[in-house]
Amino acid sequence: KRLRFHEWGPIDKPVILLVHGFPGSGDHAKLISQTPYWNSFRLISMDRPGYGDSDLQKKITPIIFAQQIQEFLIAQQIEKFSIISV
């Protein structure tokens, strides 16, 4: 299983995690770059399973997907974040 994550912004700023809607991909987060606050946060998004560059996972559930996101956040040592989801 491979999830593609995208990151923009300074690594030392507060983290915003964007989970895209249907259809879509993590690249849609680039639209936020138009905000005048762009340099005040670190934006992370991912291609959901089966979208963009992420592998299709036939037996994925919302709980499994949440665990995969949690694994990524732990690996990145991110303990606090805000989330945007559609």
C-alpha positions in Angstrom: 0.0 0.0 0.0 1.4 3.3 -1.0 -0.1 6.7 -0.1 1.2 9.8 -1.9 1.6 12.8 0.4 2.2 16.3 -0.8 3.7 19.1 1.4 4.1 22.8 1.1 5.2 25.6 3.4 7.7 26.0 6.2 8.3 22.9 8.3 8.3 24.9 11.5 4.8 26.3 11.1 1.5 24.9 12.3 0.3 21.9 10.3 -2.9 21.8 8.3 -3.9 18.4 6.9 -6.2 18.4 3.8 -8.2 15.3 2.9 -9.6 15.8 -0.6 -13.1 14.9 -1.6 -14.5 12.8 -4.4 -13.2 12.9 -7.0 -9.9 14.7 -6.5 -6.3 14.4 -5.4 -3.9 15.9 -3.0 -2.7 18.3 -5.6 -5.9 20.3 -5.2 -4.4 21.7 -2.0 -2.2 23.9 -4.2 -5.3 26.1 -4.6 -4.8 27.3 -1.1 -1.5 28.8 -2.2 -3.5 31.9 -3.3 -4.1 32.9 0.4 -2.1 35.8 1.7 -1.4 33.6 4.8 0.5 31.0 2.7 3.7 31.3 4.6 2.1 31.0 8.1 1.4 27.3 7.9 2.6 24.0 6.6 0.1 22.3 4.4 0.0 18.5 4.0 -2.4 16.6 1.7 -2.5 13.1 0.3 -3.9 11.2 -2.6 -6.6 9.0 -1.1 -6.4 5.3 -1.8 -7.1 4.7 -5.5 -6.6 8.4 -6.5 -3.7 10.2 -8.0 -0.4 8.3 -7.2 -1.8 6.3 -4.2 -2.4 2.6 -4.6 -5.9 1.3 -4.9 -6.8 -0.7 -1.7 -9.8 -2.8 -2.3 -10.5 -3.6 1.4 -10.0 0.0 2.7 -12.3 1.2 5.4 -12.5 4.7 7.0 -10.8 3.3 10.1 -7.9 1.7 8.1 -7.4 5.0 6.2 -7.4 7.0 9.5 -4.7 4.6 10.8 -2.6 5.1 7.7 -2.8 8.9 8.2 -1.9 8.4 11.8 1.2 6.3 10.9 2.3 9.1 8.6 1.8 11.8 11.2 3.7 9.8 13.8 6.6 9.1 11.4 6.7 12.9 10.7 6.6 13.6 14.5 3.5 15.7 14.0 1.5 15.7 17.3 -0.8 18.7 16.7 -2.6 19.7 13.4 -5.8 21.1 12.0 -7.7 19.3 9.3 -9.7 20.4 6.3 -11.9 17.8 4.6 -14.6 17.8 2.0 
